[in-house]
C-alpha cells in the first residue's frame, strides 16, 4: 500500500499532482457538495440497511459446523420466512432498489430518490463485463473444467514449489485485470486444486497467495469496482491506467511472493511438502 501510494504520488503523476493541489481539490469538491440533503440522508440509511441485511441474512456460525441458535451462532433474519433458501443477496438488492424508486426525494419537483432517466446514465457496459466474469467463473466450476485444467498441469513437477508459486501469483494478478477479483479466484481455485493434487503440493501453499494476488488489480477498468468508478468519469484513458498499473502489478507479485515465503507459510503451517489429509479426501472425491 505504501509503495503504491509513493509510486503514484511521487513518480508516475508527480508532474501533475502534488500534496497541496490534492488538498485544494478535495476542499473545493467538499465545499461544492454543500450541506447534506434529505435525499442523501435517505440514501445513506438505505445503504446501511442493505449492508446490514447482507451480513445478517444467513446464520453466522462462530464455533463448530452447525448453528444452534445463540450458542456459538447468530441466526440469520431469513429464518423468519418459511422458504428461507430462496432469499439471497440479490433479493436484498432488488428490495432496496425498489425502495429508491418509491421514496420521494423532497426536491421540490415531486421526483423520487431514483428514476429511470438516472439509471440510463449508468455504465451498463462495465456491469456487463462484471456479470460476464461471474458467469465464466460459474461455468468453470459447474463443468469441472477448472479441475481438468489443473490436473493437466503436470509440467509444474519439473520446477521447485517456489517457482511454481511465483508463477501462480503472476498469473492470478494478470487474470484479475480481465475478470473481477471474485470470479477470477473462483476460476483459479479449482485449477489450483487440481494442480496441487497432481504435484502433491499443499493446496494452501498455492491458494492463499493466489487469493491475495487477485486483489492486486491496478491496470484496467474492468479489474475491480474502484477502477471502474475512476474510469467512468472520463478523465483517464485506458493507456494511462495501464502505464501506472503495469509497474504496480510487478511490485504486487514481488510483495505477495516475499510475504508468503517469509511469513505466510509459517503462519498457516503450509509447507509445500506437507500434503494434508483433508486434501487426500478431496483428491479421492475428485478422481
KETOR-300562 format. One record per residue: x, z, y of N, C-alpha, C, O in turn; residue in three letters. Coordinates in steps of 0.1 Angstrom, whole numbers, padded with zeros to 4 digits, always signed. Example, Ala and Ser with C-alpha at 12.3 -4.5 7.8 and 13.67 -1.06 7.14 Angstrom:
BEGIN
+0132+0078-0057+0123+0078-0045+0132+0078-0033+0142+0085-0033ALA+0128+0071-0022+0137+0071-0011+0129+0079+0000+0134+0080+0011SER
END
This chain:
BEGIN
+0008+0000-0012+0000+0000+0000+0009+0000+0013+0006-0008+0022UNK+0019+0008+0013+0028+0009+0024+0036-0004+0026+0038-0009+0037UNK+0040-0010+0015+0047-0022+0015+0039-0033+0021+0043-0042+0029UNK+0026-0034+0016+0017-0044+0021+0014-0043+0036+0014-0053+0043UNK+0012-0030+0040+0010-0028+0055+0022-0032+0063+0020-0038+0073UNK+0033-0028+0058+0046-0032+0066+0048-0047+0067+0051-0052+0077UNK+0046-0053+0055+0048-0068+0055+0038-0075+0064+0042-0084+0072UNK+0025-0071+0064+0015-0078+0072+0017-0076+0087+0015-0085+0095UNK+0021-0063+0090+0022-0060+0104+0035-0064+0111+0035-0068+0122UNK+0046-0063+0103+0059-0065+0110+0066-0077+0105+0076-0081+0112UNK+0062-0084+0095+0069-0096+0090+0060-0108+0092+0063-0118+0099UNK+0048-0108+0085+0040-0120+0084+0033-0123+0097+0034-0135+0102UNK+0027-0113+0104+0020-0116+0116+0025-0108+0128+0018-0106+0138UNK+0038-0105+0127+0044-0097+0138+0044-0105+0151+0043-0098+0162UNK+0045-0118+0151+0045-0125+0164+0031-0126+0170+0030-0129+0182UNK+0021-0123+0163+0007-0125+0168+0000-0111+0171-0007-0110+0181UNK+0004-0101+0163-0003-0089+0165+0008-0078+0165+0018-0079+0160UNK+0004-0067+0173+0012-0055+0172+0003-0043+0173-0009-0045+0174UNK+0009-0031+0173+0000-0019+0172-0008-0018+0185-0020-0014+0184UNK-0003-0021+0196-0010-0020+0209-0022-0030+0209-0033-0026+0213UNK-0019-0042+0205-0030-0052+0205-0041-0048+0195-0053-0050+0198UNK-0037-0043+0184-0047-0039+0174-0056-0028+0179-0068-0029+0177UNK-0050-0018+0185-0058-0007+0191-0067-0012+0202-0079-0008+0203UNK-0062-0022+0210-0071-0027+0220-0083-0035+0215-0094-0033+0220UNK-0080-0042+0204-0091-0050+0198-0101-0040+0192-0113-0042+0194UNK-0097-0030+0185-0106-0020+0179-0114-0014+0190-0126-0012+0188UNK-0108-0010+0201-0115-0003+0212-0126-0012+0218-0137-0008+0221UNK-0122-0025+0220-0132-0034+0226-0143-0037+0217-0155-0037+0221UNK-0141-0038+0204-0151-0041+0194-0161-0028+0193-0173-0030+0192UNK-0155-0016+0194-0163-0004+0193-0172-0003+0205-0183+0001+0203UNK-0167-0005+0217-0175-0004+0229-0186-0015+0229-0197-0012+0233UNK-0183-0027+0223-0193-0037+0223-0205-0034+0214-0216-0039+0216UNK-0202-0025+0204-0213-0021+0195-0224-0013+0202-0236-0014+0199UNK-0220-0005+0211-0229+0004+0218-0234+0015+0210-0229+0017+0199UNK-0244+0023+0214-0249+0034+0206-0256+0029+0194-0261+0018+0194UNK-0257+0037+0184-0263+0033+0171-0278+0032+0173-0284+0040+0179UNK-0283+0021+0168-0298+0018+0170-0306+0023+0158-0300+0027+0147UNK-0319+0023+0159-0328+0027+0149-0326+0019+0136-0325+0025+0125UNK-0325+0006+0137-0324-0003+0126-0311+0001+0118-0310+0000+0106UNK-0300+0003+0126-0287+0007+0119-0288+0020+0112-0282+0021+0101UNK-0295+0030+0118-0297+0042+0111-0304+0041+0097-0301+0046+0087UNK-0315+0032+0098-0322+0030+0085-0314+0023+0075-0314+0025+0063UNK-0306+0013+0080-0297+0006+0071-0287+0015+0064-0285+0015+0052UNK-0282+0024+0072-0272+0034+0066-0279+0043+0056-0274+0046+0046UNK-0292+0047+0059-0299+0056+0050-0302+0048+0037-0300+0054+0026UNK-0306+0036+0038-0309+0028+0026-0296+0025+0018-0296+0025+0005UNK-0285+0023+0025-0272+0021+0018-0268+0033+0010-0264+0032-0002UNK-0269+0045+0016-0266+0058+0009-0276+0060-0003-0271+0065-0013UNK-0288+0057-0001-0298+0058-0012-0294+0049-0023-0295+0053-0035UNK-0290+0037-0020-0286+0027-0030-0274+0032-0039-0275+0032-0051UNK-0264+0037-0032-0252+0042-0038-0256+0054-0047-0252+0055-0059UNK-0265+0063-0042-0269+0075-0050-0277+0070-0062-0274+0076-0073UNK-0286+0061-0061-0293+0056-0073-0284+0049-0083-0287+0050-0095UNK-0274+0042-0078-0265+0035-0087-0257+0046-0095-0256+0044-0108UNK-0252+0056-0089-0243+0065-0095-0251+0074-0105-0246+0076-0116UNK-0263+0078-0101-0270+0088-0110-0281+0081-0118-0290+0088-0123UNK-0281+0068-0119-0291+0061-0127-0291+0065-0142-0301+0069-0148UNK-0279+0065-0148-0277+0068-0162-0271+0082-0163-0267+0088-0153UNK-0271+0087-0176-0266+0100-0178-0251+0101-0175-0243+0092-0178UNK-0247+0112-0168-0233+0114-0165-0228+0125-0175-0231+0137-0174UNK-0220+0121-0185-0215+0130-0196-0201+0135-0192-0192+0127-0190UNK-0200+0148-0190-0187+0154-0186-0180+0159-0198-0167+0161-0197UNK-0186+0162-0209-0180+0167-0221-0187+0162-0233-0199+0163-0234UNK-0179+0158-0243-0184+0153-0255-0189+0138-0254-0186+0131-0244UNK-0196+0134-0265-0200+0120-0265-0215+0118-0263-0220+0107-0260UNK-0223+0129-0265-0237+0128-0263-0242+0137-0252-0235+0146-0247UNK-0254+0134-0247-0259+0141-0235-0269+0151-0239-0280+0148-0243UNK-0266+0164-0237-0275+0174-0239-0278+0179-0224-0269+0185-0218UNK-0291+0177-0220-0293+0180-0205-0288+0193-0200-0291+0204-0206UNK-0280+0192-0189-0274+0203-0182-0264+0211-0190-0260+0222-0186UNK-0260+0206-0202-0249+0212-0209-0238+0202-0211-0238+0194-0220UNK-0229+0202-0201-0219+0192-0201-0224+0178-0198-0217+0168-0201UNK-0236+0177-0192-0242+0164-0189-0252+0165-0178-0259+0175-0177UNK-0252+0155-0169-0263+0154-0159-0272+0143-0162-0267+0131-0162UNK-0285+0145-0166-0294+0134-0170-0296+0125-0158-0297+0129-0147UNK-0297+0112-0161-0299+0102-0151-0314+0102-0147-0323+0105-0155UNK-0317+0097-0135-0330+0097-0130-0339+0087-0137-0351+0087-0137UNK-0333+0077-0143-0340+0067-0151-0348+0072-0162-0357+0066-0168UNK-0345+0085-0167-0351+0091-0178-0366+0094-0175-0374+0096-0184UNK-0370+0094-0162-0384+0098-0159-0393+0086-0162-0405+0088-0163UNK-0388+0074-0165-0396+0063-0169-0396+0061-0184-0385+0063-0190UNK-0407+0057-0190-0408+0056-0204-0398+0045-0210-0393+0047-0221UNK-0396+0034-0203-0388+0023-0207-0375+0023-0199-0373+0014-0191UNK-0367+0034-0200-0356+0035-0191-0345+0025-0193-0337+0022-0185UNK-0345+0019-0205-0334+0009-0209-0336-0004-0200-0326-0011-0199UNK-0348-0006-0195-0350-0018-0187-0345-0016-0172-0345-0026-0164UNK-0342-0004-0168-0337-0001-0155-0322-0002-0154-0315+0005-0160UNK-0318-0012-0146-0303-0015-0145-0300-0013-0130-0308-0011-0121UNK-0287-0016-0127-0282-0015-0113-0289-0026-0105-0291-0025-0093UNK-0292-0038-0112-0299-0048-0105-0312-0044-0100-0317-0049-0090UNK-0319-0036-0108-0332-0031-0104-0332-0023-0091-0340-0025-0083UNK-0321-0015-0090-0320-0007-0077-0317-0017-0066-0322-0015-0055UNK-0309-0027-0068-0306-0037-0058-0318-0044-0053-0320-0046-0041UNK-0326-0048-0062-0339-0055-0058-0348-0046-0050-0354-0051-0041UNK-0349-0034-0055-0358-0024-0048-0354-0022-0034-0362-0023-0024UNK-0341-0020-0031-0336-0017-0018-0337-0030-0009-0339-0029+0003UNK-0334-0041-0015-0336-0054-0008-0350-0056-0003-0352-0060+0008UNK-0360-0053-0012-0374-0054-0008-0377-0044+0004-0385-0048+0013UNK-0371-0032+0004-0374-0023+0015-0369-0029+0028-0375-0026+0038UNK-0358-0036+0028-0353-0042+0040-0362-0052+0046-0363-0054+0058UNK-0369-0059+0037-0379-0069+0042-0392-0063+0046-0400-0070+0053UNK-0394-0050+0043-0407-0044+0046-0407-0034+0058-0417-0033+0065UNK-0395-0028+0060-0394-0017+0070-0393-0024+0084-0384-0032+0086UNK-0401-0020+0094-0399-0026+0108-0386-0022+0114-0381-0011+0112UNK-0381-0031+0122-0368-0028+0129-0369-0021+0142-0360-0016+0147UNK-0382-0021+0147-0384-0015+0160-0375-0021+0171-0369-0013+0179UNK-0374-0034+0171-0366-0041+0181-0373-0046+0192-0368-0054+0201UNK-0386-0043+0193-0395-0048+0204-0400-0062+0201-0408-0067+0209UNK-0396-0068+0190-0401-0082+0187-0409-0082+0174-0413-0093+0170UNK-0412-0071+0169-0420-0070+0157-0413-0075+0144-0420-0077+0134UNK-0400-0075+0144-0393-0080+0132-0390-0069+0122-0393-0057+0125UNK-0386-0073+0111-0382-0064+0100-0367-0062+0100-0359-0069+0107UNK-0362-0052+0092-0348-0050+0091-0340-0062+0086-0329-0064+0090UNK-0347-0070+0078-0341-0082+0072-0352-0093+0071-0363-0090+0067UNK-0348-0105+0075-0357-0117+0073-0350-0128+0067-0337-0128+0065UNK-0357-0138+0063-0351-0149+0055-0342-0158+0064-0332-0163+0058UNK-0344-0158+0077-0335-0166+0085-0321-0160+0085-0311-0167+0086UNK-0321-0147+0085-0308-0140+0084-0301-0142+0070-0289-0144+0069UNK-0310-0142+0060-0304-0144+0046-0298-0158+0045-0289-0160+0037UNK-0304-0168+0051-0299-0181+0050-0285-0183+0056-0278-0192+0053UNK-0280-0173+0064-0267-0174+0070-0256-0167+0061-0245-0168+0065UNK-0261-0161+0050-0251-0156+0041-0242-0166+0035-0246-0178+0034UNK-0230-0163+0031-0221-0172+0024-0225-0173+0009-0219-0167+0001UNK-0235-0181+0007-0240-0182-0007-0230-0188-0016-0230-0185-0028UNK-0221-0197-0011-0211-0203-0019-0202-0193-0025-0197-0194-0036UNK-0198-0183-0017-0189-0172-0022-0196-0164-0032-0190-0160-0042UNK-0209-0161-0030-0217-0154-0040-0218-0161-0053-0217-0155-0064UNK-0219-0175-0052-0220-0183-0065-0207-0182-0072-0206-0182-0084UNK-0196-0182-0065-0183-0181-0071-0181-0168-0078-0176-0167-0090UNK-0186-0157-0072-0185-0144-0079-0194-0144-0091-0190-0139-0102UNK-0206-0149-0090-0215-0150-0101-0210-0158-0113-0211-0155-0124UNK-0203-0169-0109-0197-0177-0119-0186-0170-0127-0184-0172-0139UNK-0178-0162-0120-0168-0154-0126-0174-0144-0136-0169-0142-0148UNK-0185-0137-0133-0191-0128-0142-0197-0135-0154-0196-0130-0165UNK-0203-0147-0152-0208-0155-0163-0197-0159-0172-0199-0159-0184UNK-0186-0163-0167-0175-0168-0175-0170-0156-0184-0167-0158-0195UNK-0169-0144-0177-0164-0132-0185-0174-0129-0196-0170-0126-0207UNK-0187-0130-0193-0197-0127-0204-0196-0137-0215-0197-0133-0227UNK-0193-0150-0212-0192-0160-0222-0180-0157-0231-0180-0159-0243UNK-0169-0153-0225-0157-0150-0233-0160-0138-0242-0155-0138-0254UNK-0167-0128-0238-0170-0116-0246-0180-0120-0257-0177-0116-0268UNK-0191-0126-0254-0201-0129-0264-0197-0139-0275-0201-0137-0286UNK-0189-0148-0271-0185-0159-0280-0173-0155-0289-0171-0161-0299UNK-0166-0144-0285-0154-0140-0293-0142-0148-0290-0132-0147-0296UNK-0143-0156-0279-0132-0165-0275-0120-0156-0271-0108-0160-0274UNK-0122-0145-0264-0111-0137-0260-0103-0131-0271-0091-0132-0271UNK-0110-0126-0282-0103-0121-0293-0095-0132-0300-0084-0130-0305UNK-0101-0144-0301-0095-0155-0308-0082-0159-0301-0072-0161-0307UNK-0083-0160-0287-0071-0164-0280-0060-0154-0281-0048-0157-0282UNK-0064-0141-0281-0054-0131-0282-0047-0131-0296-0035-0129-0297UNK-0054-0134-0306-0049-0135-0320-0039-0147-0321-0031-0147-0330UNK-0040-0157-0313-0032-0168-0314-0018-0167-0306-0010-0175-0307UNK-0017-0156-0298-0005-0154-0290+0006-0147-0299+0011-0137-0295UNK+0009-0153-0309+0020-0148-0318+0034-0150-0312+0043-0143-0317UNK+0034-0158-0302+0047-0160-0295+0053-0147-0289+0065-0146-0288UNK+0044-0138-0286+0049-0125-0280+0057-0117-0289+0065-0109-0285UNK+0057-0120-0302+0065-0113-0312+0080-0116-0310+0088-0108-0314UNK+0083-0127-0303+0097-0131-0301+0103-0125-0289+0115-0127-0286UNK+0095-0117-0281+0100-0111-0269+0099-0096-0269+0090-0091-0276UNK+0108-0089-0262+0106-0074-0261+0093-0070-0255+0088-0078-0247UNK+0088-0059-0258+0075-0055-0252+0076-0054-0237+0066-0057-0230UNK+0087-0051-0231+0089-0050-0216+0086-0064-0210+0080-0065-0200UNK+0092-0074-0216+0090-0088-0211+0075-0092-0212+0070-0098-0203UNK+0069-0089-0224+0055-0092-0226+0047-0085-0215+0037-0091-0210UNK+0050-0072-0212+0042-0065-0202+0043-0072-0188+0033-0074-0182UNK+0055-0075-0184+0057-0082-0171+0049-0095-0170+0043-0098-0160UNK+0049-0102-0181+0042-0115-0182+0027-0112-0181+0019-0120-0174UNK+0022-0102-0188+0007-0099-0187+0003-0095-0173-0007-0100-0169UNK+0011-0087-0167+0008-0083-0153+0008-0095-0144-0001-0096-0135UNK+0018-0104-0145+0018-0116-0137+0006-0125-0139+0001-0130-0129UNK+0002-0126-0151-0010-0135-0154-0023-0129-0149-0031-0136-0143UNK-0024-0115-0150-0036-0109-0145-0037-0109-0130-0048-0111-0125UNK-0026-0108-0124-0025-0108-0109-0030-0122-0104-0037-0124-0095UNK-0025-0133-0111-0029-0146-0108-0043-0149-0111-0050-0156-0104UNK-0048-0144-0122-0062-0147-0126-0072-0141-0117-0083-0147-0115UNK-0069-0129-0111-0078-0123-0102-0079-0130-0089-0088-0127-0080UNK-0070-0140-0086-0072-0148-0074-0083-0158-0075-0088-0163-0066UNK-0086-0162-0088-0096-0172-0090-0109-0166-0094-0120-0171-0090UNK-0109-0155-0101-0120-0148-0105-0120-0134-0100-0109-0128-0099UNK-0131-0128-0096-0132-0114-0090-0126-0105-0101-0126-0107-0113UNK-0121-0093-0096-0113-0084-0104-0121-0079-0116-0116-0078-0127UNK-0134-0076-0114-0142-0071-0126-0144-0081-0137-0140-0077-0148UNK-0149-0093-0134-0149-0103-0145-0136-0107-0150-0134-0110-0162UNK-0125-0106-0142-0112-0110-0147-0107-0100-0157-0102-0105-0168UNK-0109-0088-0155-0104-0078-0165-0113-0078-0178-0109-0075-0189UNK-0126-0082-0176-0135-0084-0187-0130-0095-0196-0132-0095-0208UNK-0125-0105-0190-0119-0117-0198-0106-0113-0204-0104-0116-0216UNK-0098-0106-0197-0084-0103-0201-0083-0092-0212-0075-0094-0222UNK-0092-0082-0212-0091-0071-0221-0093-0076-0236-0085-0072-0244UNK-0103-0084-0239-0104-0088-0253-0092-0096-0257-0087-0095-0269UNK-0086-0105-0248-0075-0112-0252-0063-0103-0255-0055-0105-0264UNK-0061-0093-0246-0050-0083-0248-0052-0075-0261-0042-0072-0267UNK-0065-0072-0264-0067-0065-0276-0063-0073-0289-0057-0068-0298UNK-0066-0086-0288-0062-0095-0299-0047-0096-0300-0041-0096-0311UNK-0040-0097-0288-0026-0098-0288-0019-0085-0293-0010-0086-0300UNK-0025-0074-0289-0019-0061-0294-0020-0060-0309-0011-0055-0315UNK-0032-0064-0314-0033-0064-0329-0024-0073-0336-0019-0069-0347UNK-0021-0084-0330-0012-0094-0336+0003-0090-0336+0010-0092-0345UNK+0006-0083-0324+0020-0080-0322+0023-0065-0326+0035-0061-0326UNK+0012-0057-0329+0014-0043-0332+0019-0035-0321+0027-0026-0323UNK+0016-0039-0308+0019-0031-0296+0007-0023-0293-0004-0027-0294UNK+0010-0011-0288-0001-0001-0284-0010-0009-0274-0005-0013-0263UNK-0023-0010-0276-0031-0017-0267-0031-0011-0253-0032-0019-0243UNK-0030+0002-0252-0029+0008-0238-0017+0004-0231-0017+0003-0218UNK-0006+0000-0237+0006-0004-0231+0004-0017-0223+0011-0019-0213UNK-0006-0025-0228-0009-0038-0221-0021-0036-0212-0022-0042-0201UNK-0031-0029-0217-0044-0029-0210-0044-0021-0196-0050-0026-0187UNK-0037-0010-0196-0037-0002-0183-0030-0010-0172-0035-0011-0161UNK-0017-0015-0174-0011-0023-0164-0019-0035-0160-0020-0039-0148UNK-0026-0041-0170-0034-0053-0166-0046-0049-0157-0050-0056-0148UNK-0052-0037-0160-0063-0032-0152-0058-0029-0137-0066-0032-0128UNK-0046-0025-0136-0040-0023-0122-0037-0037-0116-0039-0038-0104UNK-0033-0046-0124-0029-0059-0118-0041-0067-0113-0039-0074-0103UNK-0052-0066-0119-0064-0073-0114-0069-0068-0100-0077-0074-0094UNK-0064-0056-0096-0068-0050-0083-0059-0055-0072-0061-0052-0060UNK-0049-0063-0075-0039-0068-0065-0043-0083-0062-0036-0092-0066UNK-0054-0084-0054-0058-0097-0051-0056-0099-0036-0063-0094-0028UNK-0047-0108-0032-0043-0110-0018-0044-0124-0013-0044-0126-0001UNK-0045-0134-0022-0043-0148-0018-0055-0155-0014-0055-0161-0003UNK-0066-0155-0022-0077-0164-0020-0090-0156-0016-0091-0144-0020UNK-0099-0162-0009-0112-0156-0005-0120-0151-0017-0127-0141-0017UNK-0119-0159-0028-0128-0156-0040-0122-0144-0048-0128-0140-0058UNK-0110-0139-0044-0104-0129-0053-0111-0116-0053-0112-0110-0064UNK-0116-0112-0042-0123-0099-0041-0132-0098-0029-0130-0106-0020UNK-0141-0089-0029-0151-0088-0018-0145-0088-0004-0149-0096+0005UNK-0135-0079-0001-0129-0078+0012-0123-0091+0017-0124-0094+0028UNK-0116-0098+0008-0111-0111+0011-0121-0121+0016-0120-0128+0026UNK-0133-0121+0009-0144-0130+0012-0150-0126+0026-0153-0135+0033UNK-0151-0113+0028-0156-0109+0041-0147-0113+0053-0152-0118+0063UNK-0134-0111+0051-0125-0115+0062-0125-0130+0064-0125-0135+0075UNK-0126-0138+0053-0125-0152+0054-0138-0158+0060-0138-0168+0066UNK-0149-0151+0058-0162-0156+0063-0163-0156+0078-0172-0164+0083UNK-0155-0149+0085-0155-0150+0100-0149-0163+0105-0151-0166+0117UNK-0143-0171+0097-0138-0184+0101-0125-0184+0109-0121-0194+0115UNK-0119-0172+0111-0106-0172+0119-0094-0176+0110-0086-0183+0115UNK-0094-0172+0098-0083-0175+0089-0086-0188+0081-0098-0190+0077UNK-0076-0195+0078-0077-0206+0068-0072-0202+0054-0065-0192+0053UNK-0076-0209+0044-0071-0205+0031-0056-0205+0030-0050-0196+0024UNK-0050-0215+0036-0035-0215+0036-0029-0203+0042-0018-0199+0038UNK-0035-0198+0053-0030-0186+0059-0030-0174+0049-0020-0166+0049UNK-0040-0173+0042-0041-0162+0032-0031-0164+0020-0026-0154+0015UNK-0030-0177+0016-0020-0180+0005-0006-0176+0009+0001-0170+0001UNK-0002-0180+0021+0012-0177+0025+0015-0162+0026+0026-0158+0021UNK+0006-0154+0031+0008-0140+0031+0006-0134+0017+0014-0125+0013UNK-0004-0138+0010-0008-0132-0003+0002-0135-0014+0004-0127-0023UNK+0009-0147-0014+0018-0150-0025+0030-0140-0025+0034-0136-0036UNK+0035-0136-0014+0046-0126-0014+0041-0113-0019+0047-0106-0026UNK+0029-0109-0014+0023-0096-0018+0020-0096-0033+0021-0086-0040UNK+0016-0107-0039+0014-0108-0053+0027-0105-0061+0027-0098-0071UNK+0038-0111-0057+0051-0109-0063+0055-0094-0062+0059-0088-0072UNK+0053-0089-0050+0055-0074-0048+0047-0066-0058+0051-0056-0063UNK+0034-0070-0059+0025-0062-0068+0029-0062-0082+0029-0052-0089UNK+0034-0074-0087+0039-0075-0101+0051-0065-0103+0051-0058-0113UNK+0060-0065-0093+0071-0056-0094+0067-0042-0094+0072-0034-0102UNK+0059-0038-0085+0055-0024-0083+0047-0019-0095+0049-0008-0100UNK+0037-0027-0100+0029-0023-0112+0038-0021-0124+0037-0012-0131UNK+0047-0031-0126+0056-0030-0138+0065-0018-0137+0067-0011-0147UNK+0071-0016-0126+0081-0005-0124+0074+0009-0126+0079+0018-0132UNK+0062+0010-0119+0055+0023-0120+0050+0026-0134+0050+0037-0138UNK+0047+0015-0142+0043+0017-0156+0055+0021-0164+0055+0030-0173UNK+0067+0014-0162+0079+0017-0170+0084+0031-0167+0088+0038-0176UNK+0083+0036-0155+0089+0048-0150+0080+0060-0152+0084+0071-0155UNK+0067+0058-0150+0057+0070-0150+0046+0068-0160+0043+0076-0168UNK+0039+0056-0159+0026+0054-0166+0026+0056-0181+0018+0063-0186UNK+0036+0050-0187+0036+0050-0202+0038+0064-0207+0034+0068-0218UNK+0045+0073-0199+0047+0087-0203+0035+0095-0201+0032+0104-0208UNK+0028+0093-0190+0016+0100-0187+0005+0097-0197-0002+0107-0201UNK+0003+0085-0201-0007+0081-0211-0002+0081-0225-0009+0077-0234UNK+0011+0085-0227+0016+0085-0240+0014+0072-0248+0010+0071-0259UNK+0018+0061-0241+0015+0048-0246+0028+0040-0249+0031+0030-0242UNK+0035+0045-0258+0047+0038-0262+0044+0025-0269+0034+0025-0277UNK+0051+0014-0266+0047+0001-0272+0048+0001-0287+0042-0007-0294UNK+0057+0010-0293+0059+0010-0307+0050+0020-0315+0052+0021-0327UNK+0041+0026-0308+0032+0036-0314+0018+0030-0314+0010+0031-0305UNK+0015+0023-0326+0002+0017-0327-0008+0028-0331-0007+0032-0343UNK-0018+0031-0323-0027+0043-0326-0037+0040-0337-0040+0029-0340UNK-0042+0051-0342-0052+0050-0353-0065+0044-0349-0071+0036-0357UNK-0069+0047-0337-0082+0041-0332-0080+0025-0331-0090+0018-0333UNK-0068+0021-0328-0066+0006-0327-0066+0000-0341-0070-0012-0343UNK-0062+0008-0351-0063+0003-0365-0077+0001-0369-0080-0009-0376UNK-0086+0010-0365-0100+0008-0368-0106-0004-0362-0113-0012-0368UNK-0102-0006-0349-0107-0018-0341-0102-0030-0348-0109-0041-0349UNK-0089-0030-0353-0083-0041-0360-0091-0045-0372-0093-0057-0375UNK-0095-0035-0380-0103-0038-0392-0117-0044-0389-0121-0053-0396UNK-0123-0038-0378-0136-0044-0374-0135-0058-0369-0144-0066-0371UNK-0124-0061-0363-0122-0074-0357-0120-0085-0367-0125-0096-0366UNK-0113-0081-0378-0110-0091-0388-0117-0088-0401-0115-0096-0411UNK
END
